[in-house]
Amino acid sequence: MPTRDDVLRELNLAPAWTPRTRPGQAAPSAAVDEAAEPASARMPRADEAQARLARIGALEWNAFADDVAACTACGLCRTRNRTVPGVGARDADWLFVGEAPGADEDARGEPFVGQAGRLLDNMLAAAGLSRTRNTYITNVLKCRPPGNRTPEPLEADACKPYLERQVALVRPKIVVALGKSAASLLLATDAPVSALRGRVHRYGGAPLIVTYHPAYLLRTLQDKAKAWEDLVLARRTLAGAVPDAPVA
């Protein structure tokens, strides 16, 4: 007749006995689990960051958008609908850098497609430019922050390698920073736009002009004339009529 222990073993209800380990001694199964774990899963965060930087730094255009779409480096990957890598001529002389996608951009996957985008298109047309010719347009962030809030520093840092790679691929002759967030990242400064515009800075080996974000201009119509002055300064700088200088 089966004993009580036999029945418990048959039902997988018998107690499981494991050897007792001394303080500071790992359980015997720990070495087995670690050996079975993929090496990539045990990679220190510093190594993961370096590997990510190396991968992004080697991207070519044919893989750039897909890599951005697969990015999970910050929490915005959980709230976005679509990533917004950029649009325009890949060998453009002009590179325009905004802050972050809005709701329209998040839905379409293209930067500056709402009211602010229409204003930017009008500004480009007045300067003899367009988003399909001689111009590349992107944002500091490639994903929309919830509620169109200001990008957080960690989010901007996560996206910065993508922007740096775009600058390296486009090799623009002039960069235009649209708004404070873009200027802050590109120039590593907390100065307001009003203190940065009207003079020539440098970024990635190219002269850089700071102007107001089109969304700001929609709310502050009196500063549209100043934005036009900034584009004129950019054109003169591109033509070599204005010597460039670093941020003071």
N, C-alpha and C positions, 0 to 999 in steps of 0.2 A: 504493500500500500504506500503511495507517495507520501512523503513527509511534507510538513508545512513549507520548509525551505525549498523543496522540489517544486511545489506549486508556485511559489513566489518567483522562482527563477524562470519558470515556463511563461509566466505573464510579464516578464521583464520588470518585476516589482521588487526584486531582491536588492538589498542595499549595495551600493558601489563603494568599494574600499579603495582608497588611494594612499600611497605611502606618505607619511608625515615628513615635511621638510623642515630643516632647521632655519632659524631667522636669517634672512639674507640669501638663502638658497632658493633658486628658481625651481618650480615644479618640473618634473621630468618631461612633461608634454610641451613645455615652453620652447625648448630647443627645436623640437619637431615642427611646431607651428611656425617658428621664425624661419626655419629652413624652407618650409613650403611656401612662405609668403613671397610674392614677386619682389625683385630688387627695387623696382620703380616705386612700389608702395612704401618702402622703407627709406626712400630718398629724403634727406633733410630738406626743409623748406628753402633754405638758402640755395641748395643745388637745383631745386625745382625752379626757383626764380631765375637762376643763371641759364638754365636750359631753355626756359621760355624766352628770355631776352635773345639768346642765340638763334632760336627758331624764327622769331619775328624779324630779327635783323637780317636774315637770309631770305625772307619772302620775296617772291616776284609777283607781278601783277596778277598772273593767272591763278595764284593761290591766296592772294591777300583777302578778298571778300569772304572766302570760305573759312579762313582762319579766324577772322573777326566774328563770323556767325557762330563759331564753335567756342568762343571765349567764355569762360566761367570765372574770371579772375576777381570779380567783385559781385556784390549782391544784385546789381542791376540786371544780371542775366536771368533772374527769376521773375522780373516784372516787365521786361521788354516784350514787344510783339515781333519786331524785326530789328536787326542791327542796321546801322547807317554808316557804311564805310566812307563814302565820298562819291563825287561825280565830277566829270569834266575831262579835259584833255590831259593825258598822262605825261605829256612833255610840255606842259603849260609854262609860260613865263610868269604868270600870276598865280599865287596860292592864297586863297582866302580861308581863314580858320575862324570858325565860330565857337560857341560854347558847348551846346548839346542839342540833340534832336528834340523836337516837340511832338505833340500828338499826331499831327499830319505826317511828319517825317517818320515817326515810329510805325505808322500804318503803311507807308509806301516804301520805306527803305532808302529814301533819297533826302539829302539835306536841303533845307530852305525851300520848302514847297508850299507853305502857308502864306499868310499875309506878309510876314517878314521876308519870305522868299521872293514874293512878287516885287516888293520894294527893292530888294537886292538886285533882282534882274533889271529893274529900271535904272538903278545906279550903274550897273555894268554896261548897259546899253548906252548911257550918257557918256561913258568913258571909252566907248568903242569896243566893248568886250561882251562876251556871252558865256554861259555856263558850258557850252559845247565847243567853244573855240578859244584857245590861248589862255584858258582859265581852269583851275582845279579848285573845287570847293569841298571842305570837310569840316569836322568839328573836333574839339578836344575830346569829348566823349562820343563813343560810337553807339551808345544806348541811351534811351530817354530816362532821365531821373523822374520818379513818380511825382506827379503834380507840377512838372517843369521847375522843380526847385533847383537852387544853385548846386552845382556839382560839389561833392565832398572831396577833400584832399586825397583820400585813399582811392576814390574812383578815378580821379584825374591821373594819379600815379599809375594805376593799372592800365589806363589807355595810352599813356605817354609813349611807350615803345612803338605803338602802331602809328602815331603821328610822326614820330622821328623817322620811321621807315618810309612813310609817304613822302616826307621832305627829301629823303635820300633818293627815292625813285623818281619823283617829279623833277628834282633839281631846279626849283623855281629861280627866276632872276629877281623876284621881289615877293615878300610875304606881307599880307594885310591881316592884322589881328582884329577881329570884330568883337568888341566888348571887353569888359574887365577880366572875365574868367580866362579867355584866350590869351590876353596880354599878360596876365599874372603867371600862367604856366610857361609861356614862351620866353618871358623876360625874367622870371623868378623875382617878381616884385609885387608888393601889395598896393602900389601907387594907383590912384584912380585914373580913368581914361583921360580926364581933363589935364592931368599932369604929364601924361605920356604922349599925347598927340601933338602934332606940329613939329616933330623932329624925327630924325631917322635913327633907328636902332638896328641891331643885327641879330639874326637867328639862323643857325645852320649854314653859315657862310654867305647868307643873302641879306640885303637890307630889309628892314621890317618897319612898317608903318602901322600905328595904332589908330583906330577910329571907333565910332560908336556902333553897337550892334543894331541891326535893322529893327528888331523888336523894340528897342529903346527909342528909336527914331519915330516909330509909330505912336508912341506915347508923348514924345517931346518934339513936336514938329519944328520948333525954333532952332533945333540943332542940326537939321538937315543940311543947312548951308555949311556948317562946320565939317560935316561928313564929306561934302563935295570938295571942300578945301583939302581934306586929307587925301582924297583920290587924285586930286591935281598934284599934290606933293609926291604921291607915289609915282605918277606918270613922269614927273620931272626927275625923280630919283632914278627911275628905270632908264631914262634917256641920258643919265650922267650929268644932269644939270645941278644936282645937289650932292655935296659930299656927305657920306654917311658917318655916323659916330655911335659908339656904344652908349648904353644907359649910364648916366652920371652916377 
